[in-house]
Amino acid sequence: MAIADTTLLEKLIGEDALRTLIGVAGGLALRIPKSPPLSGPLAELPMPAQEALARYAAGDILYIPKCDGARRAARDAAIRAAYDAGHRVQDIAREHRLTERWVYEILGRDDQNAEQGSLF
């Protein structure tokens, strides 16, 4: 079993298909069939992405990472941008399915702390 290289996968299947793949299969180890159509969560991918994935990993088992850190950083940046654009914290919280308190926590972090994380 190999951990999927997301940078390479993005080049092979495209950014949108990679986001779909991580969304439906992040955290799973999947056997990649030798030819499409792919089944299970991989069936969510567009056919060109299925074909490229099958060529790349035919018959192999790939662990699809969840990419939580990258997704969290993108979410936090979107929250900051929405707040800077004048959106209400209550609306931002609802949109991102977070509590208002958590949105305030994200907004209170400076960039260095957001990247570094917290020990507690």
All heavy atoms as an XYZ file, in Angstrom:
915
protein
N       0.854     -1.175      0.000
C       0.000      0.000      0.000
C       0.897      1.233      0.000
O       1.853      1.324      0.745
C      -0.897      0.014      1.237
C      -1.710      1.266      1.359
S      -2.934      1.300      2.685
C      -1.948      1.098      4.128
N       0.557      2.180     -0.833
C       1.301      3.422     -0.932
C       0.385      4.588     -0.586
O      -0.806      4.558     -0.870
C       1.840      3.597     -2.349
N       0.972      5.599      0.014
C       0.225      6.824      0.278
C       0.208      7.623     -1.010
O       1.248      7.841     -1.636
C       0.864      7.639      1.415
C       0.806      6.844      2.720
C       0.181      8.994      1.562
C       1.500      7.506      3.880
N      -0.961      8.050     -1.418
C      -1.096      8.805     -2.658
C      -0.362     10.133     -2.553
O      -0.484     10.839     -1.556
C      -2.565      9.030     -2.974
N       0.404     10.461     -3.563
C       1.095     11.741     -3.660
C       0.101     12.745     -4.238
O      -0.202     12.715     -5.433
C       2.315     11.590     -4.566
C       3.077     12.886     -4.778
O       2.566     13.970     -4.415
O       4.198     12.816     -5.307
N      -0.425     13.611     -3.393
C      -1.490     14.511     -3.835
C      -1.017     15.502     -4.889
O      -1.795     15.901     -5.750
C      -2.120     15.262     -2.646
O      -1.085     15.927     -1.908
C      -2.868     14.308     -1.735
N       0.253     15.890     -4.855
C       0.768     16.803     -5.870
C       0.756     16.133     -7.240
O       0.316     16.718     -8.231
C       2.197     17.261     -5.512
O       2.188     17.853     -4.216
C       2.729     18.259     -6.524
N       1.203     14.889     -7.288
C       1.181     14.139     -8.537
C      -0.244     13.860     -8.992
O      -0.576     14.007    -10.171
C       1.958     12.826     -8.386
C       1.978     11.906     -9.598
C       2.604     12.596    -10.796
C       2.715     10.628     -9.268
N      -1.107     13.472     -8.050
C      -2.500     13.216     -8.409
C      -3.172     14.460     -8.979
O      -3.956     14.360     -9.918
C      -3.282     12.711     -7.201
C      -3.108     11.247     -6.838
C      -3.921     10.912     -5.604
C      -3.483     10.347     -7.989
N      -2.862     15.621     -8.432
C      -3.454     16.849     -8.952
C      -3.051     17.066    -10.405
O      -3.859     17.474    -11.233
C      -3.052     18.049     -8.103
C      -3.689     19.338     -8.578
C      -3.337     20.535     -7.714
O      -2.531     20.412     -6.779
O      -3.866     21.623     -8.003
N      -1.792     16.763    -10.721
C      -1.335     16.895    -12.105
C      -2.029     15.882    -13.012
O      -2.337     16.182    -14.154
C       0.176     16.712    -12.186
C       0.949     17.854    -11.572
C       2.429     17.589    -11.606
C       3.185     18.698    -10.870
N       4.604     18.419    -10.756
N      -2.271     14.671    -12.489
C      -2.869     13.603    -13.293
C      -4.367     13.783    -13.510
O      -4.859     13.591    -14.623
C      -2.629     12.245    -12.638
C      -1.204     11.715    -12.640
C      -1.112     10.464    -11.788
C      -0.746     11.435    -14.061
N      -5.082     14.116    -12.440
C      -6.548     14.119    -12.543
C      -7.168     15.510    -12.437
O      -8.352     15.671    -12.680
C      -7.199     13.178    -11.503
C      -6.989     13.664    -10.075
C      -6.679     11.754    -11.673
C      -7.712     12.843     -9.016
N      -6.385     16.509    -12.067
C      -6.889     17.866    -11.948
C      -7.321     18.207    -10.534
O      -7.630     17.329     -9.723
N      -7.343     19.495    -10.253
C      -7.646     19.980     -8.902
C      -9.066     19.625     -8.467
O      -9.281     19.171     -7.342
C      -7.443     21.493     -8.828
C      -7.684     22.057     -7.450
C      -7.473     23.560     -7.385
O      -6.948     24.153     -8.337
O      -7.862     24.136     -6.353
N     -10.035     19.827     -9.337
C     -11.428     19.552     -8.964
C     -11.636     18.072     -8.662
O     -12.295     17.710     -7.687
C     -12.397     20.001    -10.056
C     -12.481     21.513    -10.161
O     -12.132     22.205     -9.179
O     -12.885     22.004    -11.234
N     -11.077     17.205     -9.495
C     -11.219     15.769     -9.279
C     -10.486     15.346     -8.006
O     -10.962     14.476     -7.267
C     -10.701     14.979    -10.481
N      -9.339     15.961     -7.733
C      -8.611     15.646     -6.501
C      -9.433     16.048     -5.283
O      -9.511     15.293     -4.311
C      -7.252     16.331     -6.480
C      -6.414     16.078     -5.234
C      -6.126     14.587     -5.050
C      -5.111     16.868     -5.286
N     -10.066     17.205     -5.330
C     -10.928     17.620     -4.212
C     -12.065     16.621     -4.012
O     -12.406     16.267     -2.889
C     -11.510     19.009     -4.466
C     -10.529     20.126     -4.316
C     -11.224     21.467     -4.573
N     -10.283     22.536     -4.714
C      -9.799     23.239     -3.693
N     -10.184     22.972     -2.479
N      -8.936     24.211     -3.915
N     -12.647     16.163     -5.118
C     -13.706     15.167     -5.032
C     -13.166     13.877     -4.427
O     -13.786     13.291     -3.536
C     -14.303     14.881     -6.430
O     -14.862     16.091     -6.936
C     -15.379     13.806     -6.366
N     -12.009     13.433     -4.899
C     -11.405     12.201     -4.400
C     -11.152     12.283     -2.896
O     -11.497     11.365     -2.149
C     -10.099     11.921     -5.147
C      -9.313     10.689     -4.721
C     -10.127      9.417     -4.963
C      -7.986     10.622     -5.465
N     -10.578     13.380     -2.444
C     -10.303     13.544     -1.013
C     -11.611     13.611     -0.233
O     -11.731     13.047      0.848
C      -9.425     14.781     -0.772
C      -8.022     14.519     -1.321
C      -9.375     15.138      0.710
C      -7.152     15.743     -1.399
N     -12.609     14.272     -0.802
C     -13.899     14.390     -0.126
C     -14.609     13.060      0.051
O     -15.222     12.810      1.079
N     -14.544     12.190     -0.949
C     -15.288     10.927     -0.879
C     -14.447      9.759     -0.372
O     -14.990      8.767      0.107
C     -15.923     10.537     -2.239
C     -16.915     11.593     -2.683
C     -14.885     10.288     -3.308
N     -13.103      9.882     -0.468
C     -12.271      8.733     -0.103
C     -11.129      9.085      0.835
O     -10.299      8.218      1.124
C     -11.713      8.082     -1.377
N     -11.066     10.321      1.316
C      -9.997     10.708      2.224
C      -9.982      9.835      3.466
O     -11.001      9.628      4.100
N      -8.821      9.278      3.776
C      -8.681      8.408      4.936
C      -8.892      6.939      4.621
O      -8.800      6.092      5.511
N      -9.134      6.604      3.362
C      -9.381      5.217      2.973
C      -8.219      4.649      2.160
O      -7.556      5.376      1.430
C     -10.653      5.110      2.125
C     -11.960      5.580      2.756
C     -13.084      5.476      1.736
C     -12.263      4.771      3.997
N      -8.018      3.364      2.284
C      -7.081      2.632      1.425
C      -7.934      1.907      0.388
O      -8.806      1.114      0.736
C      -6.264      1.647      2.232
N      -7.708      2.214     -0.879
C      -8.543      1.672     -1.945
C      -7.707      0.950     -2.990
O      -6.652      1.434     -3.387
C      -9.307      2.804     -2.647
C     -10.223      3.654     -1.784
C     -10.740      4.828     -2.585
C     -11.376      2.828     -1.266
N      -8.201     -0.200     -3.431
C      -7.574     -0.878     -4.563
C      -8.070     -0.181     -5.824
O      -9.261     -0.040     -6.044
C      -7.924     -2.356     -4.604
C      -7.251     -3.066     -5.780
C      -7.412     -4.566     -5.736
N      -6.870     -5.181     -4.530
C      -5.569     -5.418     -4.322
N      -4.681     -5.074     -5.215
N      -5.173     -5.991     -3.198
N      -7.143      0.239     -6.643
C      -7.482      0.946     -7.872
C      -7.593     -0.086     -8.998
O      -6.613     -0.763     -9.313
C      -6.406      2.002     -8.232
C      -6.121      2.929     -7.037
C      -6.827      2.777     -9.465
C      -7.295      3.702     -6.523
N      -8.766     -0.236     -9.585
C      -8.930     -1.192    -10.673
C      -8.037     -0.840    -11.870
O      -7.591      0.299    -12.018
C     -10.403     -1.063    -11.051
C     -11.059     -0.486     -9.845
C     -10.027      0.406     -9.229
N      -7.813     -1.841    -12.711
C      -6.938     -1.629    -13.863
C      -7.586     -0.833    -14.973
O      -6.898     -0.281    -15.831
C      -6.461     -2.984    -14.393
C      -5.566     -3.694    -13.399
C      -5.054     -5.000    -13.933
C      -4.165     -5.633    -12.861
N      -3.560     -6.855    -13.303
N      -8.910     -0.771    -14.969
C      -9.580      0.012    -16.011
C     -10.914      0.527    -15.487
O     -11.534     -0.087    -14.637
C      -9.794     -0.834    -17.261
O     -10.635     -1.932    -16.979
N     -11.333      1.675    -16.004
C     -12.633      2.214    -15.606
C     -13.756      1.447    -16.283
O     -13.490      0.721    -17.240
C     -12.579      3.655    -16.088
C     -11.411      3.781    -16.984
C     -10.574      2.563    -16.827
N     -14.969      1.572    -15.841
C     -15.419      2.496    -14.797
C     -15.038      1.985    -13.414
O     -15.090      0.793    -13.142
C     -16.929      2.536    -14.984
C     -17.275      1.218    -15.577
C     -16.091      0.824    -16.412
N     -14.628      2.927    -12.561
C     -14.257      2.596    -11.195
C     -15.521      2.524    -10.353
O     -16.535      3.126    -10.680
C     -13.289      3.645    -10.656
C     -12.033      3.892    -11.509
C     -11.132      4.900    -10.833
C     -11.272      2.610    -11.789
N     -15.441      1.787     -9.262
C     -16.621      1.602     -8.419
C     -16.407      2.215     -7.043
O     -15.329      2.693     -6.722
C     -16.933      0.103     -8.293
O     -15.833     -0.563     -7.720
N     -17.456      2.136     -6.230
C     -17.392      2.675     -4.872
C     -17.200      4.181     -4.904
O     -17.711      4.865     -5.788
N     -16.416      4.722     -3.953
C     -16.229      6.168     -3.905
C     -15.551      6.712     -5.159
O     -15.753      7.857     -5.541
C     -15.362      6.405     -2.675
C     -15.108      5.107     -2.046
C     -15.759      4.041     -2.853
N     -14.757      5.878     -5.827
C     -14.048      6.336     -7.024
C     -14.991      6.611     -8.191
O     -14.641      7.321     -9.123
C     -12.997      5.298     -7.441
C     -11.905      5.029     -6.403
C     -11.008      3.886     -6.867
C     -11.101      6.278     -6.119
N     -16.195      6.063     -8.126
C     -17.180      6.301     -9.180
C     -17.633      7.756     -9.207
O     -18.209      8.201    -10.205
C     -18.377      5.378     -8.991
N     -17.372      8.503     -8.139
C     -17.736      9.924     -8.075
C     -16.861     10.786     -8.989
O     -17.213     11.917     -9.292
C     -17.618     10.441     -6.639
C     -18.517      9.748     -5.648
C     -19.969     10.111     -5.847
O     -20.251     11.272     -6.192
O     -20.814      9.225     -5.657
N     -15.713     10.242     -9.393
C     -14.795     11.011    -10.232
C     -15.293     11.067    -11.667
O     -15.893     10.104    -12.158
C     -13.405     10.363    -10.217
C     -12.693     10.299     -8.873
C     -11.407      9.502     -8.989
C     -12.419     11.689     -8.353
N     -15.003     12.156    -12.383
C     -15.345     12.195    -13.801
C     -14.534     11.145    -14.565
O     -13.447     10.749    -14.138
C     -14.966     13.615    -14.235
C     -14.212     14.219    -13.115
C     -14.400     13.381    -11.902
N     -15.052     10.693    -15.681
C     -14.420      9.602    -16.424
C     -12.964      9.883    -16.802
O     -12.120      9.001    -16.653
C     -15.249      9.250    -17.668
C     -14.768      7.978    -18.346
S     -14.625      6.513    -17.279
C     -16.330      6.211    -16.891
N     -12.591     11.088    -17.259
C     -11.171     11.319    -17.560
C     -10.270     11.120    -16.333
O      -9.163     10.601    -16.448
C     -11.123     12.765    -18.049
C     -12.503     13.048    -18.536
C     -13.413     12.233    -17.665
N     -10.763     11.517    -15.167
C      -9.989     11.333    -13.934
C      -9.906      9.849    -13.577
O      -8.863      9.373    -13.122
C     -10.607     12.123    -12.795
N     -10.985      9.116    -13.772
C     -10.970      7.671    -13.524
C      -9.943      6.989    -14.423
O      -9.185      6.126    -13.974
C     -12.351      7.058    -13.766
C     -13.383      7.418    -12.735
C     -14.687      6.671    -12.948
O     -14.713      5.569    -13.479
N     -15.782      7.278    -12.514
N      -9.919      7.373    -15.689
C      -8.972      6.775    -16.631
C      -7.530      7.072    -16.230
O      -6.672      6.189    -16.242
C      -9.252      7.283    -18.051
C     -10.573      6.784    -18.608
C     -11.027      7.524    -19.852
O     -10.428      8.577    -20.196
O     -11.994      7.049    -20.478
N      -7.252      8.324    -15.856
C      -5.902      8.708    -15.453
C      -5.487      7.988    -14.175
O      -4.352      7.517    -14.062
C      -5.822     10.221    -15.258
N      -6.390      7.857    -13.218
C      -6.093      7.168    -11.967
C      -5.839      5.691    -12.215
O      -4.913      5.109    -11.639
C      -7.251      7.367    -10.980
C      -7.019      6.897     -9.553
C      -5.817      7.588     -8.930
C      -8.259      7.145     -8.714
N      -6.614      5.075    -13.093
C      -6.424      3.669    -13.422
C      -5.071      3.446    -14.105
O      -4.377      2.462    -13.810
C      -7.561      3.164    -14.299
N      -4.671      4.340    -14.978
C      -3.358      4.215    -15.637
C      -2.233      4.364    -14.617
O      -1.229      3.661    -14.682
C      -3.194      5.276    -16.725
C      -3.861      4.938    -18.032
C      -3.432      5.884    -19.151
N      -3.620      7.301    -18.849
C      -4.748      7.973    -19.055
N      -5.800      7.359    -19.570
N      -4.832      9.251    -18.748
N      -2.403      5.280    -13.677
C      -1.363      5.579    -12.693
C      -1.179      4.451    -11.675
O      -0.049      4.094    -11.341
C      -1.707      6.889    -11.971
C      -0.889      7.174    -10.740
C       0.464      7.457    -10.828
C      -1.478      7.163     -9.479
C       1.219      7.719     -9.700
C      -0.737      7.435     -8.344
C       0.609      7.710     -8.458
O       1.346      7.966     -7.333
N      -2.267      3.889    -11.174
C      -2.168      2.952    -10.045
C      -2.892      1.643    -10.292
O      -3.369      1.022     -9.341
C      -2.705      3.625     -8.800
N      -2.979      1.201    -11.514
C      -3.731     -0.008    -11.862
C      -3.353     -1.192    -10.982
O      -2.215     -1.619    -10.956
C      -3.497     -0.352    -13.324
N      -4.338     -1.677    -10.235
C      -4.143     -2.847     -9.395
C      -3.500     -2.582     -8.048
O      -3.449     -3.473     -7.202
N      -3.002     -1.394     -7.816
C      -2.338     -1.066     -6.549
C      -3.362     -0.606     -5.517
O      -4.469     -0.189     -5.846
C      -1.319      0.055     -6.735
C      -0.102     -0.376     -7.538
O       0.138     -1.596     -7.636
O       0.582      0.514     -8.068
N      -2.949     -0.659     -4.270
C      -3.759     -0.103     -3.192
C      -3.162      1.250     -2.837
O      -1.970      1.362     -2.554
C      -3.767     -1.020     -1.952
C      -4.428     -2.346     -2.294
C      -4.480     -0.340     -0.792
C      -4.379     -3.366     -1.177
N      -3.995      2.273     -2.894
C      -3.571      3.633     -2.556
C      -4.298      4.091     -1.305
O      -5.507      3.925     -1.194
C      -3.912      4.617     -3.675
C      -3.025      4.678     -4.895
C      -3.523      5.777     -5.830
C      -1.583      4.916     -4.533
N      -3.552      4.666     -0.386
C      -4.164      5.330      0.762
C      -4.390      6.775      0.351
O      -3.456      7.487     -0.025
C      -3.262      5.258      2.001
C      -3.796      6.109      3.127
C      -4.875      5.676      3.889
C      -3.253      7.361      3.395
C      -5.395      6.469      4.897
C      -3.765      8.158      4.405
C      -4.831      7.707      5.148
O      -5.349      8.483      6.138
N      -5.633      7.215      0.388
C      -5.989      8.581      0.021
C      -5.971      9.426      1.300
O      -6.774      9.191      2.202
C      -7.390      8.648     -0.628
C      -7.546      7.625     -1.755
C      -7.685     10.071     -1.102
C      -6.574      7.759     -2.889
N      -5.040     10.380      1.401
C      -4.971     11.184      2.628
C      -6.187     12.085      2.781
O      -6.830     12.458      1.797
C      -3.691     12.002      2.448
C      -3.467     12.046      0.985
C      -4.052     10.788      0.417
N      -6.488     12.416      4.022
C      -7.630     13.285      4.311
C      -7.303     14.756      4.056
O      -8.189     15.554      3.810
C      -8.075     13.107      5.760
C      -8.673     11.738      6.021
C      -8.942     11.518      7.486
C     -10.206     12.196      7.905
N     -10.592     11.887      9.285
N      -6.042     15.118      4.142
C      -5.592     16.505      3.907
C      -6.292     17.484      4.840
O      -6.647     18.604      4.448
C      -5.784     16.901      2.453
S      -4.857     15.883      1.313
N      -6.506     17.070      6.074
C      -7.215     17.919      7.032
C      -6.547     19.270      7.235
O      -7.225     20.291      7.313
C      -7.343     17.216      8.386
C      -8.418     16.154      8.391
O      -9.277     16.169      7.488
O      -8.394     15.298      9.291
N      -5.229     19.274      7.334
C      -4.528     20.540      7.571
C      -4.748     21.541      6.450
O      -5.019     22.716      6.699
N      -4.653     21.075      5.224
C      -4.844     21.965      4.073
C      -6.295     22.432      3.988
O      -6.569     23.606      3.702
C      -4.435     21.258      2.786
N      -7.230     21.522      4.247
C      -8.641     21.911      4.195
C      -8.972     22.906      5.297
O      -9.713     23.864      5.085
C      -9.543     20.682      4.292
C      -9.490     19.830      3.045
C     -10.564     18.817      2.975
N     -10.590     17.939      4.125
C     -11.393     16.899      4.242
N     -12.240     16.607      3.288
N     -11.361     16.137      5.308
N      -8.397     22.697      6.475
C      -8.643     23.604      7.592
C      -8.051     24.984      7.298
O      -8.682     26.003      7.563
C      -8.054     23.016      8.874
C      -8.489     23.695     10.119
C      -8.086     22.969     11.404
N      -6.935     22.090     11.330
C      -7.011     20.749     11.252
N      -8.174     20.147     11.244
N      -5.918     20.028     11.199
N      -6.855     25.025      6.719
C      -6.234     26.306      6.388
C      -7.066     27.057      5.349
O      -7.261     28.277      5.459
C      -4.813     26.092      5.875
N      -7.581     26.343      4.359
C      -8.424     26.976      3.337
C      -9.724     27.484      3.956
O     -10.194     28.591      3.637
C      -8.711     25.991      2.212
N     -10.315     26.688      4.842
C     -11.552     27.114      5.516
C     -11.300     28.361      6.348
O     -12.067     29.326      6.300
C     -12.066     25.983      6.409
C     -13.345     26.361      7.170
C     -13.529     25.588      8.436
N     -12.483     25.882      9.410
C     -12.226     25.128     10.466
N     -12.916     24.032     10.699
N     -11.256     25.453     11.313
N     -10.209     28.366      7.111
C      -9.897     29.506      7.968
C      -9.654     30.767      7.138
O     -10.084     31.862      7.510
C      -8.698     29.205      8.855
C      -8.993     28.151      9.920
O     -10.158     27.689     10.006
O      -8.050     27.773     10.646
N      -8.989     30.614      5.990
C      -8.762     31.766      5.111
C     -10.086     32.286      4.565
O     -10.290     33.511      4.469
C      -7.821     31.374      3.973
N     -10.994     31.387      4.226
C     -12.313     31.798      3.728
C     -13.100     32.518      4.821
O     -13.803     33.498      4.547
C     -13.084     30.581      3.223
N     -12.971     32.050      6.046
C     -13.653     32.697      7.171
C     -13.105     34.109      7.376
O     -13.869     35.068      7.521
C     -13.519     31.848      8.454
C     -14.422     30.612      8.328
C     -13.838     32.651      9.705
C     -14.221     29.575      9.414
N     -11.786     34.249      7.337
C     -11.190     35.579      7.500
C     -11.624     36.514      6.378
O     -11.925     37.682      6.604
C      -9.666     35.465      7.530
C      -9.139     34.924      8.832
C      -7.617     35.037      8.905
N      -7.142     34.132      9.928
C      -6.640     32.933      9.714
N      -6.513     32.466      8.495
N      -6.246     32.176     10.701
N     -11.632     35.999      5.147
C     -12.024     36.822      3.990
C     -13.483     37.256      4.105
O     -13.820     38.415      3.817
C     -11.790     36.051      2.695
N     -14.352     36.355      4.523
C     -15.765     36.696      4.665
C     -15.948     37.757      5.751
O     -16.712     38.715      5.577
C     -16.586     35.447      4.993
N     -15.234     37.604      6.842
C     -15.330     38.578      7.932
C     -14.810     39.945      7.475
O     -15.435     40.975      7.724
C     -14.555     38.084      9.150
C     -14.695     38.987     10.347
C     -15.854     38.976     11.117
C     -13.665     39.857     10.695
C     -15.988     39.812     12.215
C     -13.793     40.695     11.791
C     -14.953     40.670     12.545
O     -15.086     41.502     13.628
N     -13.676     39.940      6.773
C     -13.105     41.192      6.271
C     -14.024     41.859      5.251
O     -14.001     43.078      5.091
C     -11.733     40.951      5.648
C     -10.674     40.592      6.689
O     -10.914     40.817      7.901
O      -9.609     40.076      6.284
N     -14.839     41.049      4.559
C     -15.778     41.586      3.569
C     -17.064     42.092      4.221
O     -17.972     42.555      3.524
C     -16.097     40.521      2.526
N     -17.164     41.973      5.548
C     -18.310     42.519      6.249
C     -19.404     41.527      6.611
O     -20.462     41.935      7.086
N     -19.169     40.245      6.412
C     -20.189     39.244      6.772
C     -20.265     39.104      8.289
O     -19.275     39.241      8.992
C     -19.853     37.892      6.146
C     -19.925     37.902      4.664
N     -20.876     37.221      3.966
C     -19.154     38.528      3.734
C     -20.695     37.417      2.670
N     -19.653     38.214      2.508
N     -21.446     38.816      8.775
C     -21.660     38.646     10.215
C     -21.102     37.298     10.674
O     -21.169     36.311      9.949
C     -23.150     38.692     10.551
C     -23.799     40.028     10.259
C     -25.283     40.079     10.543
N     -25.928     38.782     10.548
C     -26.891     38.428     11.394
N     -27.325     39.272     12.296
N     -27.448     37.238     11.325
N     -20.562     37.270     11.886
C     -20.001     36.044     12.446
C     -21.055     34.941     12.489
O     -20.778     33.779     12.179
C     -19.394     36.302     13.846
C     -19.060     35.001     14.550
C     -18.156     37.179     13.712
N     -22.277     35.297     12.839
C     -23.358     34.306     12.907
C     -23.566     33.641     11.543
O     -23.715     32.425     11.456
C     -24.652     34.968     13.366
C     -25.807     34.013     13.515
C     -27.071     34.734     13.972
O     -27.233     35.930     13.713
N     -27.945     34.015     14.634
N     -23.540     34.422     10.462
C     -23.724     33.874      9.120
C     -22.527     33.014      8.697
O     -22.693     31.967      8.071
C     -23.940     34.996      8.107
C     -25.219     35.782      8.374
O     -26.165     35.196      8.972
O     -25.274     36.970      8.008
N     -21.336     33.468      9.043
C     -20.122     32.702      8.718
C     -20.158     31.359      9.440
O     -19.855     30.317      8.856
C     -18.860     33.499      9.106
C     -18.753     34.768      8.263
C     -17.612     32.634      8.953
C     -17.704     35.746      8.740
N     -20.531     31.377     10.713
C     -20.598     30.136     11.497
C     -21.592     29.160     10.873
O     -21.300     27.969     10.735
C     -20.989     30.456     12.943
N     -22.735     29.663     10.491
C     -23.764     28.807      9.890
C     -23.261     28.213      8.571
O     -23.425     27.030      8.311
C     -25.048     29.601      9.668
C     -26.206     28.735      9.208
C     -27.517     29.509      9.061
N     -27.866     30.214     10.297
C     -27.982     31.538     10.391
N     -27.802     32.313      9.350
N     -28.306     32.107     11.529
N     -22.634     29.038      7.745
C     -22.145     28.582      6.442
C     -21.092     27.475      6.581
O     -21.074     26.523      5.812
C     -21.534     29.758      5.674
C     -20.951     29.366      4.335
C     -20.287     30.537      3.618
O     -20.509     31.695      4.018
O     -19.554     30.273      2.668
N     -20.231     27.596      7.575
C     -19.139     26.631      7.749
C     -19.456     25.545      8.777
O     -18.586     24.733      9.095
C     -17.850     27.368      8.123
C     -17.316     28.194      7.008
N     -16.546     27.682      6.004
C     -17.474     29.517      6.716
C     -16.234     28.625      5.152
N     -16.792     29.760      5.568
N     -20.678     25.578      9.279
C     -21.137     24.589     10.253
C     -20.234     24.557     11.495
O     -19.808     23.507     11.955
C     -21.243     23.203      9.611
C     -22.166     23.219      8.388
C     -22.396     21.878      7.851
N     -23.334     21.225      8.778
C     -23.774     20.013      8.622
N     -23.387     19.289      7.610
N     -24.611     19.489      9.484
N     -19.964     25.759     11.998
C     -19.158     25.934     13.200
C     -19.959     26.739     14.211
O     -20.948     27.376     13.864
C     -17.868     26.706     12.871
C     -16.905     26.072     11.878
C     -15.819     27.071     11.497
C     -16.294     24.810     12.464
N     -19.495     26.740     15.436
C     -20.099     27.616     16.429
C     -19.541     29.023     16.244
O     -18.454     29.208     15.689
C     -19.798     27.142     17.865
O     -18.385     27.229     18.085
C     -20.294     25.724     18.092
N     -20.294     29.999     16.724
C     -19.808     31.381     16.667
C     -18.512     31.511     17.462
O     -17.585     32.200     17.043
C     -20.861     32.338     17.204
C     -22.058     32.483     16.302
C     -23.111     33.408     16.878
O     -22.743     34.463     17.448
O     -24.302     33.077     16.764
N     -18.455     30.828     18.571
C     -17.255     30.885     19.404
C     -16.034     30.406     18.626
O     -14.953     30.976     18.729
C     -17.465     30.035     20.663
C     -16.299     30.064     21.598
C     -16.595     29.289     22.842
N     -15.441     29.290     23.721
C     -15.431     28.806     24.917
N     -16.524     28.253     25.417
N     -14.360     28.838     25.650
N     -16.193     29.340     17.832
C     -15.072     28.815     17.073
C     -14.667     29.796     15.971
O     -13.478     29.973     15.693
C     -15.393     27.439     16.497
C     -14.171     26.774     15.964
C     -13.914     26.459     14.672
C     -13.022     26.372     16.700
N     -12.677     25.882     14.560
C     -12.103     25.818     15.797
C     -12.664     26.442     18.045
C     -10.860     25.326     16.181
C     -11.427     25.934     18.424
C     -10.547     25.388     17.502
N     -15.623     30.466     15.354
C     -15.303     31.472     14.337
C     -14.503     32.600     14.984
O     -13.494     33.049     14.431
C     -16.578     32.005     13.651
C     -16.252     33.198     12.747
C     -17.250     30.908     12.844
N     -14.931     33.041     16.161
C     -14.170     34.072     16.860
C     -12.761     33.580     17.179
O     -11.794     34.345     17.091
C     -14.879     34.511     18.145
C     -16.005     35.477     17.904
C     -17.314     35.139     18.227
C     -15.760     36.733     17.352
C     -18.350     36.030     18.011
C     -16.796     37.634     17.141
C     -18.088     37.270     17.469
O     -19.106     38.154     17.243
N     -12.622     32.321     17.537
C     -11.303     31.743     17.812
C     -10.422     31.822     16.565
O      -9.263     32.207     16.631
C     -11.456     30.291     18.272
C     -10.167     29.543     18.455
C      -9.362     29.972     19.661
O      -9.942     30.533     20.597
O      -8.136     29.743     19.651
N     -10.974     31.456     15.421
C     -10.217     31.496     14.163
C      -9.833     32.931     13.824
O      -8.695     33.204     13.433
C     -11.044     30.865     13.020
C     -11.171     29.357     13.256
C     -10.431     31.161     11.659
C     -12.224     28.681     12.403
N     -10.760     33.855     13.987
C     -10.488     35.252     13.674
C      -9.476     35.870     14.625
O      -8.758     36.801     14.254
C     -11.785     36.062     13.712
C     -12.801     35.711     12.641
C     -14.112     36.437     12.904
C     -12.269     36.019     11.258
N      -9.388     35.341     15.836
C      -8.465     35.872     16.821
C      -7.040     35.414     16.645
O      -6.120     36.004     17.207
N      -6.828     34.385     15.845
C      -5.469     33.900     15.613
C      -4.749     34.819     14.644
O      -5.325     35.276     13.680
C      -5.493     32.508     14.970
C      -6.077     31.447     15.817
C      -6.008     30.163     15.044
N      -6.902     29.185     15.639
C      -7.432     28.181     14.987
N      -7.175     27.988     13.715
N      -8.219     27.335     15.603
N      -3.456     35.031     14.877
C      -2.688     35.707     13.842
C      -2.126     34.637     12.904
O      -2.210     33.455     13.173
C      -1.584     36.597     14.432
C      -0.561     35.823     15.242
O      -0.501     34.589     15.112
O       0.192     36.456     15.992
N      -1.585     35.033     11.786
C      -1.141     34.076     10.771
C      -0.090     33.104     11.306
O      -0.086     31.935     10.970
C      -0.594     34.791      9.534
C      -1.703     35.453      8.743
O      -2.851     34.991      8.855
O      -1.416     36.422      8.033
N       0.813     33.567     12.136
C       1.857     32.693     12.663
C       1.243     31.602     13.533
O       1.581     30.436     13.403
C       2.859     33.502     13.479
C       3.977     32.636     14.051
C       4.958     33.460     14.883
O       4.735     34.643     15.106
N       6.007     32.840     15.329
N       0.320     31.957     14.407
C      -0.305     30.955     15.267
C      -1.180     30.005     14.479
O      -1.296     28.840     14.813
C      -1.126     31.629     16.369
C      -0.248     32.277     17.416
O       0.911     31.909     17.567
N      -0.795     33.248     18.111
N      -1.837     30.465     13.418
C      -2.683     29.604     12.613
C      -1.856     28.532     11.934
O      -2.266     27.393     11.824
C      -3.459     30.422     11.584
N      -0.655     28.879     11.468
C       0.188     27.899     10.811
C       0.848     26.975     11.820
O       1.010     25.801     11.578
C       1.275     28.612      9.994
C       0.726     29.333      8.779
C       1.788     30.120      8.062
O       2.988     29.937      8.379
O       1.430     30.920      7.191
N       1.243     27.513     12.969
C       1.965     26.748     13.955
C       1.061     25.807     14.741
O       1.454     24.724     15.095
C       2.681     27.702     14.906
C       3.541     27.001     15.936
C       4.274     28.017     16.796
O       4.061     29.207     16.673
N       5.120     27.533     17.655
N      -0.164     26.215     15.009
C      -1.064     25.396     15.806
C      -0.834     25.634     17.285
O       0.021     26.392     17.692
N      -1.599     24.942     18.086
C      -1.527     25.128     19.525
C      -1.216     23.799     20.186
O      -1.639     22.751     19.723
C      -2.874     25.647     20.036
O      -2.871     25.685     21.430
N      -0.460     23.841     21.265
C      -0.147     22.627     21.997
C      -1.256     22.255     22.963
O      -1.339     21.129     23.416
C       1.161     22.799     22.776
C       2.412     22.968     21.914
C       3.624     23.197     22.806
C       2.647     21.763     21.042
N      -2.138     23.196     23.286
C      -3.174     22.945     24.288
C      -4.536     23.203     23.727
O      -4.808     24.007     22.953
C      -2.936     23.819     25.515
C      -1.577     23.621     26.113
C      -0.563     24.509     25.857
C      -1.305     22.501     26.875
C       0.687     24.331     26.395
C      -0.043     22.321     27.414
C       0.963     23.221     27.172
